């Protein structure tokens, strides 16, 4: 990534923190501007996979030709742009390579009539598997404009990979410093659609992290997996060891009618992630929509829509170090689309399952804000757990949210507040109950609105 584009991205983040919604449009301009800068540099090399013998006809095995091209590209210093012309590239093995001496590698699909070049495998493999060494991380990678397809099949008792230790990814990136994944279509992967992180995670060493990650405008469809014994894969987007990441405008959809099983999580922010902006994503059909755990914090989770599950956002922290607060702002979270009596395999336990479970011991998320969100239980879809939302965290602000249930009175659900919050102000409680373990915190409760009968031990 050029210094100019890095500076502009910093400007965008500052604008976002001030609530300027046009950040997404600005980001797109910066990305395009950054691409334009590539061609103006003297150290940019352009190559095409067709020059290395790839056929792109959907019949020949193009793995060797693509790997030969990528190996050649990573031996070059400076910036290398690998072009993949429109076609169908059948591969029998992973496109696995070390980024080596190439300072910036850009892999770019060339569409035809709006259709992206397709890289497809009928084998149980990770499609792109890019890495550097964890003890000497380096390199910048961009992958854009590609369609990627794996061999996953709908769930059945005979599913070949379900609840087994092996899994794959559409794009897996390990131990780099910069990664940009834009405008790709990834489908039918058992495991993770996109996985970015470090292979040797050290919670006490924050030096080995990505300095910048951008994941935007991707379509991730039917990329799912479950390993209930360890709960360690099956995500639309999985991340760890990132700082200053932008994850925006992605559609992460596990079509339950087709796959017949939950994935693990639509989006994961995990070990050592810090200051990530997660914005304008649509997530459907996972055991939980967004999972945040063992991170540093400082994230903004904003304007996302989460559906197709009885579990929206999980925040779970038993801190090794003090976590920075996070902001959860203007999201819409619902069980809409989750079929009745579905029989899907759940992983997280029933006490946690709700539209927002915020668990943070020892005040480690103090100062976090949950504001302007809509949490809605739709009676037309499955929802059997007792909580609408639950807060087991002290020092947080719960303000101007709408908690809504369309369920009948006998099975009404509850907003559960187990630890003292700093503020419970301006919320709307519609046909839900509110239970507070420490009602003496009444001084923090004011100006809330009640619609329909609400049972509570607070003066809302």
N, C-alpha and C positions, 0 to 999 in steps of 0.2 A: 504494500500500500504506500502510495506517495505521501510525502510530508504534507503537501498541500491538501490532499483529501483527508488525511488524519486531522488536520487543523479544522477543516470544515465540519467534520463529524463531531468534534468537540463543541463547536459552536451550536450545532443542532441539538446536542444533548443539553446544553445550557438553556436553549430556548424551550426544550421540552420540560425541563424542570420548572420553568416558569409558567407552564400550562399552555404553550402555544401549539395548537392542534395541527397547524400546517407543517409540523415536523416531518410527516410522512412524505408529503410532496417534496419538501426540501431534500430529504434523504434520497429520493429517486433521482433528483437533479444531480446530487453529489456523486451517486454511483455512476451515472452516465458521464459526468464530467471526469471522474476518475478513469473511466474506460478511454475517454478521448485523450487523456494525458498519456496513456500507454503508447499510442502510436506516434506521439511526438518525441519520444525519448530515443536516444541513439542506441541504448542497450536493450531494446525490445526486439525479440525474434518471433516471427509468425510461422507456424508450421501447421500442416493438416495431416490427420491420421491416414488419409487416402494415400499420402506419399510413402507410407510404410506398408502398403499392401492390404489395407482393410477393404472389405467388399461392401459391407452395409446392405446386403441383400436378404438378410434374415435366414440364410441357409448355411453359408460358410461360417466356420468358427473364427471370429475376429479377435479372440483373446490375445493371441501371440502378436498380431500386428499392432493392437492398441498398446500392449505392454512395451513393445519395442519403441513406439513413438514416445510414450511417457518416460521410458528410461533415457532416451536421447534428450528429451526436454529437461530432465532434472540434472543432467550433466552440465548444462549451460548456466553460466552466471548471468546476472541481470534479470530481465523480465522475459518470460516465454509465454506466448499465447498459443495454445493447442486448439485448433479448430476441428470440430466434428461435424462434417456435412450431414444434411438430412439423409436418413436411411435407417435400417434396422440392423443393429449390430448384435449378433448372437455370440455370447461368450460362455465358455465352459469352466472358467476359473476366475478367481478374483483379480481385479485390476489393482494389485497390491504393489506399492512402490514407496521407497524412501525419497523424501523431497531433496535430499543431498545438498548440492551446492547452488541450486537455483534459488535466487533470492525471492522471486515472486513467480508462481506458476498459475496461469489462468486457463481453465478448460472451458471452452465455450461452444455450445451447440448452435448450429445454423439451421433455423427453421425453414420450412417450405409451406406456403399457404397456411401459416399459423400452426403447423404441426412440427413438433420438436423431434429431433433424432432420438431413436429409442435404443437403449442398451438393455438387453434382456438376457436372462439366464433361466434355464430349466433345471438348474442344479441348486443345491442348498449352499449358497455362497454369499458373502458380502460383495456388493458390486464394486464400489470404490473403497479401497482400504489404504489410506494415505497416512504416513507416519514419519516422525523424526525420533531421535533418541531422547528418552526422558531426562537423562543426565546432561544433555546438551541441546535443549529444544531450540528450534529455529524454523524459519520459513513462513511464507505467506501463500495461501491457496485460495483461489476462487473457482467455483463450479457453478455454471449458469446455463440455462436454456436447454436442459436435457430432460428426457423421459427415461425413467429407470424402473425396471419391472423384475420382480423375483418370482419364486415358484410356490408361494404359500397357497394353501387351499383352505376352504371353510372348515370350521371345527367339526369334529366328530370323535367318537371314542377311539377311532383308528387313526387320528391325526398323527403324522409321523414325528412331530417336534414338540407337541404340547407337554409342558411340565418336565422337560428334559434340560440338562445344563447347557446345551449348545444353542446358539442363536446367531442371527446375521444382522446386517444393516444395509440399507440402500447406500448410504454414504457414511463412512466411519473415518474420523480424523483424530489422530493422536499426536500430542507433544509438539504442536506448532506454536507460533506466536500470533499469527493472524489467520482468520478463516472467514470467507464470505460465500454463502450458499444462497443463490438468488434464482427465482423464476424456474424452478424445476418441478417435475411431476414424478412422484415416487409412489409405487404401489406394489401390493402383494408381497411384502417382506415379512417373514416371521422373525420378529425381534424388534429392532428400532428402525424407523424411517431414516432419521439423521441422528448421528451420535458424534459429539465433539467433546474431547476432554483430555485428561492426562492418564497415562497407564500406571504411574506410581504416585498415588495421591498422598500428600503429607499435610495434615491439617495444621501443622505448626510452621510450615514453610510455604510462604506465599510468593516466592520468587518465580517458581515454575508455573506460570499461568499464561493464558492467552491475553495479550494486550488489547485485542479488538476482535470481536466476532459479530458478524451480521448474518442473520437468517431471515430472509424476507420473500414474500410473494410465492411461496412454494405450496404445491398441492400434494398432501401426503394422505394416501387413500388405502385403507385396509392393510396398514402396517401395524401389526399387533403381535402380542405374545404374552404368555403367562407362565410363570414358574413359581407357583404358590409357596413352595417349600423355602425359597430364598428371596423371592420378590425382587429380582435383579435385572429384569429386562422386559421388553414389550411396549416401548414408548414410541409415540409419534416423533417427538424430538427429545433427546436426552443430552444434558450438558453437565460438565463439572469443570472447575479450575478456570473460569472465565472472569474477566473484569471488563466493564464497559461494553456489554453486549446489547445489541438491538435485535429483538425477535418480533417481527411485525407482519401482519397481513398474510399469515399462513392459514390454510384450511387443512385441518388435521381431522380426518373423518374415518372412523372405523364403522363401516356400514353393517350394523348388527343383523340386518335381514339377510345379508350375504355371508358374513364371516361366522355368525352364530356364536360369538364369544367376545367378551371384553378384551381389550388390551390392558396393559398395566396402567400407564398414565399418558395423557395426551402430551404433556410438556413437563419436563423435570429440570429444576434448578437445584443442583446438589453441591457436593463438597467444594468449598472455597469459591463458589460463584459470588460475585460482588457487583453492585451497581448496574444491574441488568434492567433494561426497559422491555417489557412484554406488552405489546399493544396490538389491538385490532385483529386478534386471531380468532378463528372459529374452531372449537374443539367438540367432538362428538364421539361417544361410544367407548369410553375407557373406564376402568375401575375407579379412577379419579381423574378429573380434568387437568388440574395443575398440582404438582407435588413439589414442595420446597422444604429442604431438610439439610442440615449440616453445612449451610452456606454462611457467608459473611454478612449478607444482607445489603441494604441500601437499594433494593429493587423498587421499580414502579410497575405494578400490574394493572393495566388500564384499558378500558374499552373493549374487553374480550367478551365473547359469547360462549358459554359452556352449556352443553345439553347432552342428552342421551345417557345419563348416569344418575344414580342416587347419591353421588359424591362429587362435589364441585371442586373445591380447593382444599388441600391439606397443607397446613403449616405445622411442622413437627420439629421441635428443638429441645434437646437435652444438651446444653452447650458445653463444648470443650473450651471455647473462648466466647466472650460477649458478642452477641450478634447485633448488627446495626438494625434499626427499625426499617420497616418496609411500608409501602403505600399500596393499598388495594382500592382502586378508584373506578367508579362508573362501569363496572362489569355487570353483565346479565347472566345469572346462573339459575338453571332450571333442570328438572328431571324430564323435560319435554322430549318425547321420542323414545323413552325407555319402555319396551313392551311389558304388559302385565304378565306375571307368572312366567318369567323368562328363563329361569334356571341357569343364568350365567354364573360363572365361578367368581366369587368375591375374594379379595385378598385381605384388605384392611378390615378390622373387626367392626362389629355392628355398633359399638358405642361411638366410634369415630364418624360413622357414615352420616353425612349431612351435607348441606350445600356449602358450608364453610366450617372447617374444624381448625381452630387457631390454638395450638398447644405450644407454650413456650415457658419452660421452667426458669425460676430464679430471675424473673424480670428481664430476660435476655432480649426481648423484642420491645422493650419499653420505648414509647414514642411512636409506635406503629399506628397508622391511620387506616380505618376501613370506612370509606365515605362514598356516598352517591351510588351505591350498588343496589341492584334489584335481585333479591333471592325469592324465587317463586316456585311453589310446589303445585304442579298442574294435576288436577284430579283425573285427567284423561290418560295418565301414564303411571307406571309403577312407582310407588314410594312407600316403604313399609317401616322406616326407622323413625325414632321418636323425636329427633331434633331437626329443626330447620337450620339452625346454626348453633355452634357452641364455642365459648371463649374460656380457655384455661390459660390466661396470660394476664399479667398485671401491667398497668401503666399504658394501656392502649386506648385509642380514641375510636368510638363507634358512633358515626354521625351521619345524618341525612340519608340513611338507607331505607329501603322498603322491604319488609319481610312479609310475604304474602303466601297464603295457603288457600286452595280451593277445595280442600277436603271437608267432609261433613264433620259436625261437632263431635261425634263419638270417637273419631280418630284424628282429632286436631293435634298438631305438632307444636313444639316449644322452642323458643330461643333460650338457651341455657347459658347463664353467666356464672362461672364458678369462682373467679378471682376478681378482685377490685379493678374496674376499668377507670381510666382517668375521666372519661366523658361518655355518656350515653344520651345524646342530644339530637333532637330534630328528626328522629326516626319515625317511620310509619309501621305499625303492627296491625296487620289486616288478617283477622281470623286465625291468629296464632297466639299461643300463650307465651308468657315471659317469666322465667324463673331465675331468681338471683340467690346464690348461696350466702352472700353477705349483704343483706338488705340495708345495713348501716351505711352503705355507700350512696344513700339517697341524695346526698348533696351533689353528686356528679350526674344526676338524672334530671333532665328538664326538657320541656317543649317537644315531647314526643306525641305522636298522634295515634289514636286508637280507632280502628274501624271494625265494626261487628264486635261481638262479645269477646273480650280478652281476659283470661284468668292470669293474675300476676300478684306477686308480693311486693311490688314497687308502685310508687305513685308516678306514673308515666307522664 
